[in-house]
Amino acid sequence: MARFICSNCGKSCASKLELFNHKKQRCKTKTCPDCRTSFTRVRELTTHLKNREKLTCNHCGETACNSQQWLRHLNTHKPVPETIPNLNQIIYGRTGFEICSGYKQTIKNHINLIKTDYRKSKYKEITNTKISYGFTYDHLYEILKRIYRNQENAFKVNTGFGFVLFNTVDNIFKYYYVSNNQLLFQNAISISCEKDLQKFIAKIINLDLATNYYLKKPSSGWVLAGLPNVEIHITYLPHSPIGALWNYPIIYRNDAPSSV
């Protein structure tokens, strides 16, 4: 039976009418005019606006509403070394939940959002890759290099992970798909040459995904159970030729964890 997924909160509805009523009555997204964070309830947005600090970056004029957003943005301005450190660092290590029947059932219920997939439109493309524990920054970098190799023009890139949380009180699992609100960077990063791609992966490493900010836990009772997929969003810049080519052949890894 086909299911219809709310693009705001991920709720699964049995029909288009149920999805329409859900969005109309319960899931009207409200967005902060400064940091563009979206909220499903007006009172949440009101609280956010009341408590915001409104910090402005001296480098680019970007606005943040709290210290967490501010630190996240400052990471995008960190200098990048000639070599990329910590590429072999594991992003997703074994959590122990992978063997639980509830975890396996959650993955099965959302397999259409998790499975390896590729979608392309006139202006953008999305590469979704199913992964498992043992996935490293180097594995992610290889995927990015493969995408770079296939581009004829410069592009903007952003990425995010789907994740599963476990509630230690109610003993339930919940999957959160990759949405625009859960991408790693508030603004996509422009890529026109190999150096730009190196800077991009270095920025991701600087975010320290092991204790990442994008896992929006509903409460302290939720813990990370797994990262089953990673999505890479590409927006085309058709009038900007891509820069330096790779001066060595791309090696497509066959040892990257690619399934749960």
HULINJO-V864326 format. One record per pair of residues at least 24 apart in sequence whose C-alpha atoms are under 7 Angstrom apart, sorted by sequence separation. I is the first residue (numbers start at 1). J is the second residue. D is the distance in Angstrom with one decimal. If there is no record, write none. Layout:
i=I j=J d=D
i=I j=J d=D
//
This chain:
i=159 j=183 d=5.4
i=160 j=184 d=5.5
i=158 j=183 d=6.5
i=159 j=184 d=5.8
i=158 j=184 d=6.8
i=158 j=185 d=6.5
i=35 j=63 d=6.0
i=34 j=63 d=6.1
i=35 j=64 d=5.5
i=35 j=65 d=6.3
i=158 j=188 d=5.0
i=157 j=188 d=5.2
i=158 j=189 d=6.5
i=156 j=188 d=5.5
i=157 j=189 d=5.2
i=182 j=214 d=5.7
i=228 j=260 d=6.5
i=156 j=189 d=5.1
i=157 j=190 d=6.4
i=156 j=190 d=4.2
i=155 j=190 d=5.8
i=156 j=191 d=5.8
i=155 j=191 d=5.4
i=154 j=191 d=5.7
i=155 j=192 d=6.7
i=154 j=192 d=4.5
i=94 j=133 d=5.2
i=93 j=133 d=4.7
i=92 j=133 d=5.0
i=93 j=134 d=5.3
i=92 j=134 d=5.8
i=92 j=135 d=5.5
i=90 j=134 d=5.9
i=91 j=135 d=5.8
i=90 j=135 d=5.7
i=91 j=136 d=5.0
i=90 j=136 d=4.2
i=91 j=137 d=6.3
i=89 j=136 d=5.5
i=90 j=137 d=6.6
i=88 j=136 d=5.8
i=89 j=137 d=6.2
i=87 j=136 d=6.9
i=88 j=137 d=6.1
i=193 j=242 d=6.1
i=87 j=137 d=5.0
i=88 j=138 d=5.7
i=192 j=242 d=4.8
i=193 j=243 d=4.4
i=194 j=244 d=6.1
i=87 j=138 d=4.8
i=192 j=243 d=5.2
i=193 j=244 d=5.0
i=194 j=245 d=6.9
i=169 j=221 d=6.3
i=194 j=246 d=6.8
i=168 j=221 d=5.6
i=178 j=231 d=6.9
i=167 j=221 d=5.5
i=168 j=222 d=6.2
i=167 j=222 d=4.4
i=166 j=222 d=5.3
i=167 j=223 d=6.6
i=165 j=222 d=6.0
i=166 j=223 d=5.3
i=165 j=223 d=5.5
i=166 j=224 d=6.3
i=165 j=224 d=4.7
i=166 j=225 d=5.8
i=141 j=201 d=6.5
i=164 j=224 d=6.3
i=165 j=225 d=5.1
i=164 j=225 d=5.3
i=164 j=226 d=5.2
i=163 j=226 d=5.7
i=164 j=227 d=6.3
i=113 j=177 d=6.8
i=163 j=227 d=4.4
i=162 j=227 d=5.8
i=163 j=228 d=6.2
i=161 j=227 d=6.5
i=162 j=228 d=6.2
i=106 j=173 d=6.7
i=162 j=229 d=5.3
i=106 j=174 d=6.9
i=161 j=229 d=5.8
i=162 j=230 d=6.2
i=106 j=175 d=6.8
i=161 j=230 d=4.4
i=103 j=173 d=6.3
i=160 j=230 d=5.8
i=161 j=231 d=6.2
i=102 j=173 d=6.6
i=160 j=231 d=5.5
i=159 j=231 d=5.5
i=160 j=232 d=6.8
i=159 j=232 d=4.4
i=158 j=232 d=6.0
i=159 j=233 d=5.8
i=158 j=233 d=5.2
i=157 j=233 d=5.6
i=158 j=234 d=6.8
i=157 j=234 d=4.7
i=156 j=234 d=5.7
i=157 j=235 d=6.5
i=155 j=234 d=6.5
i=156 j=235 d=5.0
i=155 j=235 d=5.6
i=156 j=236 d=6.5
i=155 j=236 d=4.6
i=154 j=236 d=6.8
i=155 j=237 d=4.9
i=154 j=237 d=5.4
i=153 j=237 d=6.4
i=153 j=238 d=5.8
i=154 j=240 d=5.4
i=153 j=240 d=5.6
i=154 j=241 d=5.6
i=153 j=241 d=4.4
i=154 j=242 d=4.5
i=152 j=241 d=6.8
i=153 j=242 d=4.5
i=152 j=242 d=6.2
i=132 j=227 d=7.0
i=132 j=228 d=5.8
i=131 j=228 d=5.2
i=130 j=228 d=5.9
i=131 j=229 d=5.1
i=130 j=229 d=4.3
i=129 j=229 d=5.5
i=130 j=230 d=6.7
i=128 j=229 d=6.8
i=129 j=230 d=5.4
i=128 j=230 d=5.8
i=129 j=231 d=6.4
i=128 j=231 d=4.3
i=127 j=231 d=5.6
i=128 j=232 d=6.5
i=126 j=231 d=6.7
i=127 j=232 d=5.2
i=126 j=232 d=5.7
i=127 j=233 d=6.7
i=126 j=233 d=4.7
i=125 j=233 d=6.1
i=126 j=234 d=6.2
i=125 j=234 d=5.2
i=124 j=234 d=5.4
i=125 j=235 d=6.7
i=142 j=252 d=6.9
i=124 j=235 d=4.3
i=123 j=235 d=6.0
i=124 j=236 d=5.6
i=123 j=236 d=5.5
i=114 j=228 d=6.6
i=114 j=229 d=5.5
i=139 j=256 d=5.9
i=84 j=202 d=6.2
i=91 j=209 d=6.4
i=80 j=199 d=5.9
i=91 j=210 d=6.1
i=135 j=256 d=6.6
i=80 j=202 d=6.7
i=135 j=257 d=5.7
i=134 j=257 d=6.3
i=133 j=257 d=6.9
i=132 j=257 d=5.3
i=131 j=257 d=5.4
i=132 j=258 d=6.0
i=76 j=203 d=6.1
i=131 j=258 d=4.1
i=132 j=259 d=5.3
i=75 j=203 d=6.8
i=97 j=225 d=5.6
i=130 j=258 d=5.3
i=131 j=259 d=4.7
i=132 j=260 d=4.7
i=130 j=259 d=5.3
i=131 j=260 d=6.1
i=95 j=225 d=6.0
i=75 j=206 d=6.6
i=95 j=226 d=6.8
i=75 j=207 d=7.0
i=92 j=227 d=6.5
//
